[in-house]
């Protein structure tokens, strides 16, 4: 009887340890829960919203303009930011009188909270780097203001793919 109890306990310990290892692998390399603590992405992302970040997606597809990504802030890599990819390597980004131009062409941005104010740039995005901006442009601390203006490919942690909170807003973030 004592041997059976010992085997049962060892079996439970091994099962729990394996579940923990699998969960840590998934959290580290595949998916992670993310919240956005600032209003820089309003109205696309509300304060208190919670998301699933896909950490694996950029191993099989390229980072695209318009993606909402999680990345290490270039001026303080211990801090993660969430912003929209506006420019990729080789792009020239310029804002004239509140209108975004990419490579000399006006960019339509239906996701913006309000019309942008100001003139910035031009910024030429280096290869394997990205220019990031929040959707709440007039209240977003983004590439326009950072000391290190561009986010390297290595600093991008994943893509925001699915909103899980609040319940009335659950759904895919694709195309948002």
Chimera marker file (.cmm) of the C-alpha trace (Angstrom):
<marker_set name="trace">
<marker id="1" x="0.000" y="0.000" z="0.000" r="1" g="1" b="0" radius="0.5"/>
<marker id="2" x="2.855" y="2.339" z="0.875" r="1" g="1" b="0" radius="0.5"/>
<marker id="3" x="4.485" y="1.774" z="-2.557" r="1" g="1" b="0" radius="0.5"/>
<marker id="4" x="1.233" y="2.601" z="-4.373" r="1" g="1" b="0" radius="0.5"/>
<marker id="5" x="0.840" y="5.845" z="-2.442" r="1" g="1" b="0" radius="0.5"/>
<marker id="6" x="4.428" y="6.834" z="-3.198" r="1" g="1" b="0" radius="0.5"/>
<marker id="7" x="3.945" y="6.064" z="-6.932" r="1" g="1" b="0" radius="0.5"/>
<marker id="8" x="0.721" y="8.109" z="-6.932" r="1" g="1" b="0" radius="0.5"/>
<marker id="9" x="2.429" y="11.108" z="-5.315" r="1" g="1" b="0" radius="0.5"/>
<marker id="10" x="5.372" y="10.904" z="-7.732" r="1" g="1" b="0" radius="0.5"/>
<marker id="11" x="2.943" y="10.646" z="-10.646" r="1" g="1" b="0" radius="0.5"/>
<marker id="12" x="1.118" y="13.801" z="-9.486" r="1" g="1" b="0" radius="0.5"/>
<marker id="13" x="4.362" y="15.722" z="-8.990" r="1" g="1" b="0" radius="0.5"/>
<marker id="14" x="5.602" y="14.760" z="-12.462" r="1" g="1" b="0" radius="0.5"/>
<marker id="15" x="2.257" y="15.707" z="-14.050" r="1" g="1" b="0" radius="0.5"/>
<marker id="16" x="2.196" y="19.110" z="-12.337" r="1" g="1" b="0" radius="0.5"/>
<marker id="17" x="5.851" y="19.750" z="-13.239" r="1" g="1" b="0" radius="0.5"/>
<marker id="18" x="5.221" y="18.860" z="-16.881" r="1" g="1" b="0" radius="0.5"/>
<marker id="19" x="2.147" y="21.107" z="-17.011" r="1" g="1" b="0" radius="0.5"/>
<marker id="20" x="4.193" y="23.952" z="-15.534" r="1" g="1" b="0" radius="0.5"/>
<marker id="21" x="7.000" y="23.463" z="-18.069" r="1" g="1" b="0" radius="0.5"/>
<marker id="22" x="4.524" y="23.414" z="-20.978" r="1" g="1" b="0" radius="0.5"/>
<marker id="23" x="2.779" y="26.552" z="-19.675" r="1" g="1" b="0" radius="0.5"/>
<marker id="24" x="6.106" y="28.383" z="-19.330" r="1" g="1" b="0" radius="0.5"/>
<marker id="25" x="7.136" y="27.341" z="-22.854" r="1" g="1" b="0" radius="0.5"/>
<marker id="26" x="3.835" y="28.610" z="-24.296" r="1" g="1" b="0" radius="0.5"/>
<marker id="27" x="4.061" y="31.900" z="-22.373" r="1" g="1" b="0" radius="0.5"/>
<marker id="28" x="7.680" y="32.453" z="-23.393" r="1" g="1" b="0" radius="0.5"/>
<marker id="29" x="7.551" y="31.443" z="-27.060" r="1" g="1" b="0" radius="0.5"/>
<marker id="30" x="3.944" y="31.316" z="-28.294" r="1" g="1" b="0" radius="0.5"/>
<marker id="31" x="1.287" y="33.428" z="-26.515" r="1" g="1" b="0" radius="0.5"/>
<marker id="32" x="1.153" y="35.867" z="-23.638" r="1" g="1" b="0" radius="0.5"/>
<marker id="33" x="-1.563" y="37.997" z="-22.047" r="1" g="1" b="0" radius="0.5"/>
<marker id="34" x="-0.967" y="41.748" z="-22.401" r="1" g="1" b="0" radius="0.5"/>
<marker id="35" x="-2.671" y="44.847" z="-21.095" r="1" g="1" b="0" radius="0.5"/>
<marker id="36" x="-2.067" y="48.413" z="-22.241" r="1" g="1" b="0" radius="0.5"/>
<marker id="37" x="-1.764" y="50.809" z="-19.296" r="1" g="1" b="0" radius="0.5"/>
<marker id="38" x="-1.825" y="54.103" z="-21.239" r="1" g="1" b="0" radius="0.5"/>
<marker id="39" x="-4.214" y="55.884" z="-23.580" r="1" g="1" b="0" radius="0.5"/>
<marker id="40" x="-1.724" y="56.139" z="-26.453" r="1" g="1" b="0" radius="0.5"/>
<marker id="41" x="-3.692" y="53.634" z="-28.574" r="1" g="1" b="0" radius="0.5"/>
<marker id="42" x="-7.194" y="55.075" z="-27.998" r="1" g="1" b="0" radius="0.5"/>
<marker id="43" x="-9.710" y="54.455" z="-29.574" r="1" g="1" b="0" radius="0.5"/>
<marker id="44" x="-8.421" y="51.146" z="-30.919" r="1" g="1" b="0" radius="0.5"/>
<marker id="45" x="-7.342" y="50.003" z="-27.458" r="1" g="1" b="0" radius="0.5"/>
<marker id="46" x="-9.150" y="51.236" z="-24.352" r="1" g="1" b="0" radius="0.5"/>
<marker id="47" x="-7.608" y="51.535" z="-20.897" r="1" g="1" b="0" radius="0.5"/>
<marker id="48" x="-8.062" y="48.207" z="-19.125" r="1" g="1" b="0" radius="0.5"/>
<marker id="49" x="-8.390" y="46.117" z="-22.306" r="1" g="1" b="0" radius="0.5"/>
<marker id="50" x="-6.587" y="42.769" z="-22.240" r="1" g="1" b="0" radius="0.5"/>
<marker id="51" x="-5.100" y="41.013" z="-25.264" r="1" g="1" b="0" radius="0.5"/>
<marker id="52" x="-3.382" y="37.904" z="-26.470" r="1" g="1" b="0" radius="0.5"/>
<marker id="53" x="0.033" y="38.602" z="-27.959" r="1" g="1" b="0" radius="0.5"/>
<marker id="54" x="1.213" y="36.101" z="-30.559" r="1" g="1" b="0" radius="0.5"/>
<marker id="55" x="4.965" y="35.731" z="-30.018" r="1" g="1" b="0" radius="0.5"/>
<marker id="56" x="5.413" y="33.147" z="-32.759" r="1" g="1" b="0" radius="0.5"/>
<marker id="57" x="3.719" y="34.865" z="-35.745" r="1" g="1" b="0" radius="0.5"/>
<marker id="58" x="6.767" y="36.825" z="-36.907" r="1" g="1" b="0" radius="0.5"/>
<marker id="59" x="8.766" y="33.622" z="-37.292" r="1" g="1" b="0" radius="0.5"/>
<marker id="60" x="6.469" y="32.672" z="-40.191" r="1" g="1" b="0" radius="0.5"/>
<marker id="61" x="5.302" y="36.009" z="-41.606" r="1" g="1" b="0" radius="0.5"/>
<marker id="62" x="6.834" y="39.483" z="-41.953" r="1" g="1" b="0" radius="0.5"/>
<marker id="63" x="6.009" y="42.472" z="-39.781" r="1" g="1" b="0" radius="0.5"/>
<marker id="64" x="3.593" y="44.646" z="-41.752" r="1" g="1" b="0" radius="0.5"/>
<marker id="65" x="2.637" y="48.305" z="-41.739" r="1" g="1" b="0" radius="0.5"/>
<marker id="66" x="-0.466" y="48.655" z="-39.613" r="1" g="1" b="0" radius="0.5"/>
<marker id="67" x="0.309" y="45.744" z="-37.267" r="1" g="1" b="0" radius="0.5"/>
<marker id="68" x="-0.153" y="46.489" z="-33.561" r="1" g="1" b="0" radius="0.5"/>
<marker id="69" x="2.926" y="45.104" z="-31.849" r="1" g="1" b="0" radius="0.5"/>
<marker id="70" x="4.524" y="44.651" z="-28.438" r="1" g="1" b="0" radius="0.5"/>
<marker id="71" x="8.172" y="45.691" z="-28.333" r="1" g="1" b="0" radius="0.5"/>
<marker id="72" x="11.007" y="46.698" z="-26.042" r="1" g="1" b="0" radius="0.5"/>
<marker id="73" x="11.087" y="50.501" z="-25.815" r="1" g="1" b="0" radius="0.5"/>
<marker id="74" x="14.346" y="51.552" z="-27.546" r="1" g="1" b="0" radius="0.5"/>
<marker id="75" x="15.191" y="54.223" z="-24.939" r="1" g="1" b="0" radius="0.5"/>
<marker id="76" x="14.567" y="51.840" z="-22.002" r="1" g="1" b="0" radius="0.5"/>
<marker id="77" x="14.603" y="48.176" z="-23.118" r="1" g="1" b="0" radius="0.5"/>
<marker id="78" x="13.327" y="46.921" z="-19.749" r="1" g="1" b="0" radius="0.5"/>
<marker id="79" x="9.952" y="48.534" z="-20.600" r="1" g="1" b="0" radius="0.5"/>
<marker id="80" x="7.527" y="47.096" z="-23.148" r="1" g="1" b="0" radius="0.5"/>
<marker id="81" x="5.369" y="49.329" z="-25.353" r="1" g="1" b="0" radius="0.5"/>
<marker id="82" x="2.381" y="48.645" z="-27.610" r="1" g="1" b="0" radius="0.5"/>
<marker id="83" x="2.112" y="50.760" z="-30.774" r="1" g="1" b="0" radius="0.5"/>
<marker id="84" x="1.197" y="50.520" z="-34.442" r="1" g="1" b="0" radius="0.5"/>
<marker id="85" x="3.864" y="49.879" z="-37.109" r="1" g="1" b="0" radius="0.5"/>
<marker id="86" x="3.835" y="52.943" z="-39.368" r="1" g="1" b="0" radius="0.5"/>
<marker id="87" x="7.055" y="52.511" z="-41.294" r="1" g="1" b="0" radius="0.5"/>
<marker id="88" x="9.341" y="49.609" z="-42.178" r="1" g="1" b="0" radius="0.5"/>
<marker id="89" x="12.986" y="49.620" z="-43.282" r="1" g="1" b="0" radius="0.5"/>
<marker id="90" x="13.497" y="51.931" z="-46.256" r="1" g="1" b="0" radius="0.5"/>
<marker id="91" x="10.288" y="53.947" z="-45.738" r="1" g="1" b="0" radius="0.5"/>
<marker id="92" x="10.374" y="57.713" z="-45.443" r="1" g="1" b="0" radius="0.5"/>
<marker id="93" x="7.826" y="58.906" z="-42.896" r="1" g="1" b="0" radius="0.5"/>
<marker id="94" x="6.726" y="62.524" z="-42.724" r="1" g="1" b="0" radius="0.5"/>
<marker id="95" x="3.861" y="64.330" z="-41.052" r="1" g="1" b="0" radius="0.5"/>
<marker id="96" x="2.861" y="67.624" z="-42.641" r="1" g="1" b="0" radius="0.5"/>
<marker id="97" x="0.147" y="69.700" z="-41.005" r="1" g="1" b="0" radius="0.5"/>
<marker id="98" x="-1.181" y="66.649" z="-39.194" r="1" g="1" b="0" radius="0.5"/>
<marker id="99" x="-1.271" y="64.347" z="-42.246" r="1" g="1" b="0" radius="0.5"/>
<marker id="100" x="0.907" y="61.229" z="-42.416" r="1" g="1" b="0" radius="0.5"/>
<marker id="101" x="2.884" y="60.615" z="-45.590" r="1" g="1" b="0" radius="0.5"/>
<marker id="102" x="4.749" y="57.392" z="-46.288" r="1" g="1" b="0" radius="0.5"/>
<marker id="103" x="7.175" y="57.511" z="-49.203" r="1" g="1" b="0" radius="0.5"/>
<marker id="104" x="5.537" y="60.722" z="-50.392" r="1" g="1" b="0" radius="0.5"/>
<marker id="105" x="1.973" y="59.324" z="-50.420" r="1" g="1" b="0" radius="0.5"/>
<marker id="106" x="-0.758" y="60.292" z="-47.978" r="1" g="1" b="0" radius="0.5"/>
<marker id="107" x="-1.766" y="57.433" z="-45.660" r="1" g="1" b="0" radius="0.5"/>
<marker id="108" x="-5.446" y="57.019" z="-44.770" r="1" g="1" b="0" radius="0.5"/>
<marker id="109" x="-5.762" y="56.200" z="-41.080" r="1" g="1" b="0" radius="0.5"/>
<marker id="110" x="-9.382" y="55.470" z="-40.102" r="1" g="1" b="0" radius="0.5"/>
<marker id="111" x="-8.259" y="54.161" z="-36.688" r="1" g="1" b="0" radius="0.5"/>
<marker id="112" x="-7.035" y="57.554" z="-35.403" r="1" g="1" b="0" radius="0.5"/>
<marker id="113" x="-8.772" y="58.942" z="-32.321" r="1" g="1" b="0" radius="0.5"/>
<marker id="114" x="-8.688" y="62.490" z="-33.707" r="1" g="1" b="0" radius="0.5"/>
<marker id="115" x="-6.865" y="64.458" z="-36.402" r="1" g="1" b="0" radius="0.5"/>
<marker id="116" x="-3.143" y="64.777" z="-35.762" r="1" g="1" b="0" radius="0.5"/>
<marker id="117" x="-1.571" y="68.109" z="-34.918" r="1" g="1" b="0" radius="0.5"/>
<marker id="118" x="1.874" y="69.166" z="-36.082" r="1" g="1" b="0" radius="0.5"/>
<marker id="119" x="4.629" y="68.619" z="-38.593" r="1" g="1" b="0" radius="0.5"/>
<marker id="120" x="7.368" y="66.024" z="-38.029" r="1" g="1" b="0" radius="0.5"/>
<marker id="121" x="10.148" y="64.450" z="-40.035" r="1" g="1" b="0" radius="0.5"/>
<marker id="122" x="11.070" y="63.337" z="-42.530" r="1" g="1" b="0" radius="0.5"/>
<marker id="123" x="12.354" y="60.127" z="-40.949" r="1" g="1" b="0" radius="0.5"/>
<marker id="124" x="14.112" y="57.476" z="-43.055" r="1" g="1" b="0" radius="0.5"/>
<marker id="125" x="13.605" y="54.095" z="-41.410" r="1" g="1" b="0" radius="0.5"/>
<marker id="126" x="16.827" y="52.024" z="-41.391" r="1" g="1" b="0" radius="0.5"/>
<marker id="127" x="16.831" y="48.415" z="-42.634" r="1" g="1" b="0" radius="0.5"/>
<marker id="128" x="15.466" y="45.886" z="-40.108" r="1" g="1" b="0" radius="0.5"/>
<marker id="129" x="13.900" y="48.721" z="-38.070" r="1" g="1" b="0" radius="0.5"/>
<marker id="130" x="10.379" y="50.103" z="-37.625" r="1" g="1" b="0" radius="0.5"/>
<marker id="131" x="8.776" y="53.477" z="-36.999" r="1" g="1" b="0" radius="0.5"/>
<marker id="132" x="5.992" y="53.252" z="-34.381" r="1" g="1" b="0" radius="0.5"/>
<marker id="133" x="3.105" y="55.537" z="-33.516" r="1" g="1" b="0" radius="0.5"/>
<marker id="134" x="0.091" y="55.343" z="-31.242" r="1" g="1" b="0" radius="0.5"/>
<marker id="135" x="-3.441" y="55.783" z="-32.591" r="1" g="1" b="0" radius="0.5"/>
<marker id="136" x="-4.055" y="58.630" z="-30.150" r="1" g="1" b="0" radius="0.5"/>
<marker id="137" x="-1.411" y="60.668" z="-31.962" r="1" g="1" b="0" radius="0.5"/>
<marker id="138" x="-1.780" y="63.880" z="-30.003" r="1" g="1" b="0" radius="0.5"/>
<marker id="139" x="-1.250" y="62.005" z="-26.713" r="1" g="1" b="0" radius="0.5"/>
<marker id="140" x="1.220" y="59.306" z="-27.793" r="1" g="1" b="0" radius="0.5"/>
<marker id="141" x="4.855" y="59.101" z="-26.773" r="1" g="1" b="0" radius="0.5"/>
<marker id="142" x="6.146" y="57.377" z="-29.902" r="1" g="1" b="0" radius="0.5"/>
<marker id="143" x="8.945" y="57.308" z="-32.500" r="1" g="1" b="0" radius="0.5"/>
<marker id="144" x="8.568" y="61.034" z="-33.182" r="1" g="1" b="0" radius="0.5"/>
<marker id="145" x="9.774" y="61.872" z="-29.665" r="1" g="1" b="0" radius="0.5"/>
<marker id="146" x="12.172" y="59.087" z="-28.687" r="1" g="1" b="0" radius="0.5"/>
<marker id="147" x="15.947" y="59.540" z="-28.553" r="1" g="1" b="0" radius="0.5"/>
<marker id="148" x="16.307" y="56.233" z="-30.452" r="1" g="1" b="0" radius="0.5"/>
<marker id="149" x="13.543" y="56.744" z="-33.020" r="1" g="1" b="0" radius="0.5"/>
<marker id="150" x="13.392" y="53.261" z="-34.526" r="1" g="1" b="0" radius="0.5"/>
<marker id="151" x="12.580" y="49.842" z="-33.095" r="1" g="1" b="0" radius="0.5"/>
<marker id="152" x="14.932" y="47.073" z="-34.209" r="1" g="1" b="0" radius="0.5"/>
<marker id="153" x="13.546" y="43.754" z="-35.444" r="1" g="1" b="0" radius="0.5"/>
<marker id="154" x="15.110" y="42.040" z="-32.431" r="1" g="1" b="0" radius="0.5"/>
<marker id="155" x="13.152" y="44.282" z="-30.033" r="1" g="1" b="0" radius="0.5"/>
<marker id="156" x="9.742" y="43.245" z="-31.391" r="1" g="1" b="0" radius="0.5"/>
<marker id="157" x="8.229" y="40.655" z="-29.061" r="1" g="1" b="0" radius="0.5"/>
<marker id="158" x="4.960" y="39.868" z="-30.827" r="1" g="1" b="0" radius="0.5"/>
<marker id="159" x="1.723" y="40.966" z="-32.422" r="1" g="1" b="0" radius="0.5"/>
<marker id="160" x="-1.522" y="41.843" z="-30.653" r="1" g="1" b="0" radius="0.5"/>
<marker id="161" x="-3.976" y="39.365" z="-32.211" r="1" g="1" b="0" radius="0.5"/>
<marker id="162" x="-7.049" y="38.992" z="-29.996" r="1" g="1" b="0" radius="0.5"/>
<marker id="163" x="-8.902" y="41.097" z="-27.417" r="1" g="1" b="0" radius="0.5"/>
<marker id="164" x="-10.104" y="39.001" z="-24.465" r="1" g="1" b="0" radius="0.5"/>
<marker id="165" x="-11.399" y="41.786" z="-22.196" r="1" g="1" b="0" radius="0.5"/>
<marker id="166" x="-13.872" y="43.416" z="-21.832" r="1" g="1" b="0" radius="0.5"/>
<marker id="167" x="-16.285" y="40.635" z="-22.713" r="1" g="1" b="0" radius="0.5"/>
<marker id="168" x="-18.437" y="42.873" z="-24.942" r="1" g="1" b="0" radius="0.5"/>
<marker id="169" x="-15.388" y="43.640" z="-27.110" r="1" g="1" b="0" radius="0.5"/>
<marker id="170" x="-13.900" y="40.126" z="-27.443" r="1" g="1" b="0" radius="0.5"/>
<marker id="171" x="-12.551" y="39.454" z="-30.895" r="1" g="1" b="0" radius="0.5"/>
<marker id="172" x="-9.768" y="39.505" z="-33.417" r="1" g="1" b="0" radius="0.5"/>
<marker id="173" x="-7.562" y="42.564" z="-33.732" r="1" g="1" b="0" radius="0.5"/>
<marker id="174" x="-6.829" y="41.811" z="-37.387" r="1" g="1" b="0" radius="0.5"/>
<marker id="175" x="-7.603" y="44.874" z="-39.471" r="1" g="1" b="0" radius="0.5"/>
<marker id="176" x="-8.140" y="47.157" z="-36.474" r="1" g="1" b="0" radius="0.5"/>
<link id1="1" id2="2" r="1" g="1" b="0" radius="0.2"/>
<link id1="2" id2="3" r="1" g="1" b="0" radius="0.2"/>
<link id1="3" id2="4" r="1" g="1" b="0" radius="0.2"/>
<link id1="4" id2="5" r="1" g="1" b="0" radius="0.2"/>
<link id1="5" id2="6" r="1" g="1" b="0" radius="0.2"/>
<link id1="6" id2="7" r="1" g="1" b="0" radius="0.2"/>
<link id1="7" id2="8" r="1" g="1" b="0" radius="0.2"/>
<link id1="8" id2="9" r="1" g="1" b="0" radius="0.2"/>
<link id1="9" id2="10" r="1" g="1" b="0" radius="0.2"/>
<link id1="10" id2="11" r="1" g="1" b="0" radius="0.2"/>
<link id1="11" id2="12" r="1" g="1" b="0" radius="0.2"/>
<link id1="12" id2="13" r="1" g="1" b="0" radius="0.2"/>
<link id1="13" id2="14" r="1" g="1" b="0" radius="0.2"/>
<link id1="14" id2="15" r="1" g="1" b="0" radius="0.2"/>
<link id1="15" id2="16" r="1" g="1" b="0" radius="0.2"/>
<link id1="16" id2="17" r="1" g="1" b="0" radius="0.2"/>
<link id1="17" id2="18" r="1" g="1" b="0" radius="0.2"/>
<link id1="18" id2="19" r="1" g="1" b="0" radius="0.2"/>
<link id1="19" id2="20" r="1" g="1" b="0" radius="0.2"/>
<link id1="20" id2="21" r="1" g="1" b="0" radius="0.2"/>
<link id1="21" id2="22" r="1" g="1" b="0" radius="0.2"/>
<link id1="22" id2="23" r="1" g="1" b="0" radius="0.2"/>
<link id1="23" id2="24" r="1" g="1" b="0" radius="0.2"/>
<link id1="24" id2="25" r="1" g="1" b="0" radius="0.2"/>
<link id1="25" id2="26" r="1" g="1" b="0" radius="0.2"/>
<link id1="26" id2="27" r="1" g="1" b="0" radius="0.2"/>
<link id1="27" id2="28" r="1" g="1" b="0" radius="0.2"/>
<link id1="28" id2="29" r="1" g="1" b="0" radius="0.2"/>
<link id1="29" id2="30" r="1" g="1" b="0" radius="0.2"/>
<link id1="30" id2="31" r="1" g="1" b="0" radius="0.2"/>
<link id1="31" id2="32" r="1" g="1" b="0" radius="0.2"/>
<link id1="32" id2="33" r="1" g="1" b="0" radius="0.2"/>
<link id1="33" id2="34" r="1" g="1" b="0" radius="0.2"/>
<link id1="34" id2="35" r="1" g="1" b="0" radius="0.2"/>
<link id1="35" id2="36" r="1" g="1" b="0" radius="0.2"/>
<link id1="36" id2="37" r="1" g="1" b="0" radius="0.2"/>
<link id1="37" id2="38" r="1" g="1" b="0" radius="0.2"/>
<link id1="38" id2="39" r="1" g="1" b="0" radius="0.2"/>
<link id1="39" id2="40" r="1" g="1" b="0" radius="0.2"/>
<link id1="40" id2="41" r="1" g="1" b="0" radius="0.2"/>
<link id1="41" id2="42" r="1" g="1" b="0" radius="0.2"/>
<link id1="42" id2="43" r="1" g="1" b="0" radius="0.2"/>
<link id1="43" id2="44" r="1" g="1" b="0" radius="0.2"/>
<link id1="44" id2="45" r="1" g="1" b="0" radius="0.2"/>
<link id1="45" id2="46" r="1" g="1" b="0" radius="0.2"/>
<link id1="46" id2="47" r="1" g="1" b="0" radius="0.2"/>
<link id1="47" id2="48" r="1" g="1" b="0" radius="0.2"/>
<link id1="48" id2="49" r="1" g="1" b="0" radius="0.2"/>
<link id1="49" id2="50" r="1" g="1" b="0" radius="0.2"/>
<link id1="50" id2="51" r="1" g="1" b="0" radius="0.2"/>
<link id1="51" id2="52" r="1" g="1" b="0" radius="0.2"/>
<link id1="52" id2="53" r="1" g="1" b="0" radius="0.2"/>
<link id1="53" id2="54" r="1" g="1" b="0" radius="0.2"/>
<link id1="54" id2="55" r="1" g="1" b="0" radius="0.2"/>
<link id1="55" id2="56" r="1" g="1" b="0" radius="0.2"/>
<link id1="56" id2="57" r="1" g="1" b="0" radius="0.2"/>
<link id1="57" id2="58" r="1" g="1" b="0" radius="0.2"/>
<link id1="58" id2="59" r="1" g="1" b="0" radius="0.2"/>
<link id1="59" id2="60" r="1" g="1" b="0" radius="0.2"/>
<link id1="60" id2="61" r="1" g="1" b="0" radius="0.2"/>
<link id1="61" id2="62" r="1" g="1" b="0" radius="0.2"/>
<link id1="62" id2="63" r="1" g="1" b="0" radius="0.2"/>
<link id1="63" id2="64" r="1" g="1" b="0" radius="0.2"/>
<link id1="64" id2="65" r="1" g="1" b="0" radius="0.2"/>
<link id1="65" id2="66" r="1" g="1" b="0" radius="0.2"/>
<link id1="66" id2="67" r="1" g="1" b="0" radius="0.2"/>
<link id1="67" id2="68" r="1" g="1" b="0" radius="0.2"/>
<link id1="68" id2="69" r="1" g="1" b="0" radius="0.2"/>
<link id1="69" id2="70" r="1" g="1" b="0" radius="0.2"/>
<link id1="70" id2="71" r="1" g="1" b="0" radius="0.2"/>
<link id1="71" id2="72" r="1" g="1" b="0" radius="0.2"/>
<link id1="72" id2="73" r="1" g="1" b="0" radius="0.2"/>
<link id1="73" id2="74" r="1" g="1" b="0" radius="0.2"/>
<link id1="74" id2="75" r="1" g="1" b="0" radius="0.2"/>
<link id1="75" id2="76" r="1" g="1" b="0" radius="0.2"/>
<link id1="76" id2="77" r="1" g="1" b="0" radius="0.2"/>
<link id1="77" id2="78" r="1" g="1" b="0" radius="0.2"/>
<link id1="78" id2="79" r="1" g="1" b="0" radius="0.2"/>
<link id1="79" id2="80" r="1" g="1" b="0" radius="0.2"/>
<link id1="80" id2="81" r="1" g="1" b="0" radius="0.2"/>
<link id1="81" id2="82" r="1" g="1" b="0" radius="0.2"/>
<link id1="82" id2="83" r="1" g="1" b="0" radius="0.2"/>
<link id1="83" id2="84" r="1" g="1" b="0" radius="0.2"/>
<link id1="84" id2="85" r="1" g="1" b="0" radius="0.2"/>
<link id1="85" id2="86" r="1" g="1" b="0" radius="0.2"/>
<link id1="86" id2="87" r="1" g="1" b="0" radius="0.2"/>
<link id1="87" id2="88" r="1" g="1" b="0" radius="0.2"/>
<link id1="88" id2="89" r="1" g="1" b="0" radius="0.2"/>
<link id1="89" id2="90" r="1" g="1" b="0" radius="0.2"/>
<link id1="90" id2="91" r="1" g="1" b="0" radius="0.2"/>
<link id1="91" id2="92" r="1" g="1" b="0" radius="0.2"/>
<link id1="92" id2="93" r="1" g="1" b="0" radius="0.2"/>
<link id1="93" id2="94" r="1" g="1" b="0" radius="0.2"/>
<link id1="94" id2="95" r="1" g="1" b="0" radius="0.2"/>
<link id1="95" id2="96" r="1" g="1" b="0" radius="0.2"/>
<link id1="96" id2="97" r="1" g="1" b="0" radius="0.2"/>
<link id1="97" id2="98" r="1" g="1" b="0" radius="0.2"/>
<link id1="98" id2="99" r="1" g="1" b="0" radius="0.2"/>
<link id1="99" id2="100" r="1" g="1" b="0" radius="0.2"/>
<link id1="100" id2="101" r="1" g="1" b="0" radius="0.2"/>
<link id1="101" id2="102" r="1" g="1" b="0" radius="0.2"/>
<link id1="102" id2="103" r="1" g="1" b="0" radius="0.2"/>
<link id1="103" id2="104" r="1" g="1" b="0" radius="0.2"/>
<link id1="104" id2="105" r="1" g="1" b="0" radius="0.2"/>
<link id1="105" id2="106" r="1" g="1" b="0" radius="0.2"/>
<link id1="106" id2="107" r="1" g="1" b="0" radius="0.2"/>
<link id1="107" id2="108" r="1" g="1" b="0" radius="0.2"/>
<link id1="108" id2="109" r="1" g="1" b="0" radius="0.2"/>
<link id1="109" id2="110" r="1" g="1" b="0" radius="0.2"/>
<link id1="110" id2="111" r="1" g="1" b="0" radius="0.2"/>
<link id1="111" id2="112" r="1" g="1" b="0" radius="0.2"/>
<link id1="112" id2="113" r="1" g="1" b="0" radius="0.2"/>
<link id1="113" id2="114" r="1" g="1" b="0" radius="0.2"/>
<link id1="114" id2="115" r="1" g="1" b="0" radius="0.2"/>
<link id1="115" id2="116" r="1" g="1" b="0" radius="0.2"/>
<link id1="116" id2="117" r="1" g="1" b="0" radius="0.2"/>
<link id1="117" id2="118" r="1" g="1" b="0" radius="0.2"/>
<link id1="118" id2="119" r="1" g="1" b="0" radius="0.2"/>
<link id1="119" id2="120" r="1" g="1" b="0" radius="0.2"/>
<link id1="120" id2="121" r="1" g="1" b="0" radius="0.2"/>
<link id1="121" id2="122" r="1" g="1" b="0" radius="0.2"/>
<link id1="122" id2="123" r="1" g="1" b="0" radius="0.2"/>
<link id1="123" id2="124" r="1" g="1" b="0" radius="0.2"/>
<link id1="124" id2="125" r="1" g="1" b="0" radius="0.2"/>
<link id1="125" id2="126" r="1" g="1" b="0" radius="0.2"/>
<link id1="126" id2="127" r="1" g="1" b="0" radius="0.2"/>
<link id1="127" id2="128" r="1" g="1" b="0" radius="0.2"/>
<link id1="128" id2="129" r="1" g="1" b="0" radius="0.2"/>
<link id1="129" id2="130" r="1" g="1" b="0" radius="0.2"/>
<link id1="130" id2="131" r="1" g="1" b="0" radius="0.2"/>
<link id1="131" id2="132" r="1" g="1" b="0" radius="0.2"/>
<link id1="132" id2="133" r="1" g="1" b="0" radius="0.2"/>
<link id1="133" id2="134" r="1" g="1" b="0" radius="0.2"/>
<link id1="134" id2="135" r="1" g="1" b="0" radius="0.2"/>
<link id1="135" id2="136" r="1" g="1" b="0" radius="0.2"/>
<link id1="136" id2="137" r="1" g="1" b="0" radius="0.2"/>
<link id1="137" id2="138" r="1" g="1" b="0" radius="0.2"/>
<link id1="138" id2="139" r="1" g="1" b="0" radius="0.2"/>
<link id1="139" id2="140" r="1" g="1" b="0" radius="0.2"/>
<link id1="140" id2="141" r="1" g="1" b="0" radius="0.2"/>
<link id1="141" id2="142" r="1" g="1" b="0" radius="0.2"/>
<link id1="142" id2="143" r="1" g="1" b="0" radius="0.2"/>
<link id1="143" id2="144" r="1" g="1" b="0" radius="0.2"/>
<link id1="144" id2="145" r="1" g="1" b="0" radius="0.2"/>
<link id1="145" id2="146" r="1" g="1" b="0" radius="0.2"/>
<link id1="146" id2="147" r="1" g="1" b="0" radius="0.2"/>
<link id1="147" id2="148" r="1" g="1" b="0" radius="0.2"/>
<link id1="148" id2="149" r="1" g="1" b="0" radius="0.2"/>
<link id1="149" id2="150" r="1" g="1" b="0" radius="0.2"/>
<link id1="150" id2="151" r="1" g="1" b="0" radius="0.2"/>
<link id1="151" id2="152" r="1" g="1" b="0" radius="0.2"/>
<link id1="152" id2="153" r="1" g="1" b="0" radius="0.2"/>
<link id1="153" id2="154" r="1" g="1" b="0" radius="0.2"/>
<link id1="154" id2="155" r="1" g="1" b="0" radius="0.2"/>
<link id1="155" id2="156" r="1" g="1" b="0" radius="0.2"/>
<link id1="156" id2="157" r="1" g="1" b="0" radius="0.2"/>
<link id1="157" id2="158" r="1" g="1" b="0" radius="0.2"/>
<link id1="158" id2="159" r="1" g="1" b="0" radius="0.2"/>
<link id1="159" id2="160" r="1" g="1" b="0" radius="0.2"/>
<link id1="160" id2="161" r="1" g="1" b="0" radius="0.2"/>
<link id1="161" id2="162" r="1" g="1" b="0" radius="0.2"/>
<link id1="162" id2="163" r="1" g="1" b="0" radius="0.2"/>
<link id1="163" id2="164" r="1" g="1" b="0" radius="0.2"/>
<link id1="164" id2="165" r="1" g="1" b="0" radius="0.2"/>
<link id1="165" id2="166" r="1" g="1" b="0" radius="0.2"/>
<link id1="166" id2="167" r="1" g="1" b="0" radius="0.2"/>
<link id1="167" id2="168" r="1" g="1" b="0" radius="0.2"/>
<link id1="168" id2="169" r="1" g="1" b="0" radius="0.2"/>
<link id1="169" id2="170" r="1" g="1" b="0" radius="0.2"/>
<link id1="170" id2="171" r="1" g="1" b="0" radius="0.2"/>
<link id1="171" id2="172" r="1" g="1" b="0" radius="0.2"/>
<link id1="172" id2="173" r="1" g="1" b="0" radius="0.2"/>
<link id1="173" id2="174" r="1" g="1" b="0" radius="0.2"/>
<link id1="174" id2="175" r="1" g="1" b="0" radius="0.2"/>
<link id1="175" id2="176" r="1" g="1" b="0" radius="0.2"/>
</marker_set>
